[in-house]
Amino acid sequence: MGLARGRLEDAGIEIMIKNEFAGTGFPPYNEGAQIWVLHDEDKEVAEKILSNVNKVEISGD
């Protein structure tokens, strides 16, 4: 969650994290964390950023 938050905030996208510390309790308190984009006009850019968060680039000689 921290990497995604950092990338979005670095891009100037305002977000809200819901259930950030949830996921360890019993139903109905075990929902995972959610990233909410606060401005509709930022949605497409946020989706592009988040689609690249889990991709890893390995470079070598």
Buried (B, 14 or more C-beta within 10 A) or exposed (E): EEEBBEBBEEEEBEBEBEEBEEEEEEEEEEEEBEBEBEEEEBEEBBEEBBEEBEEEEEEEE
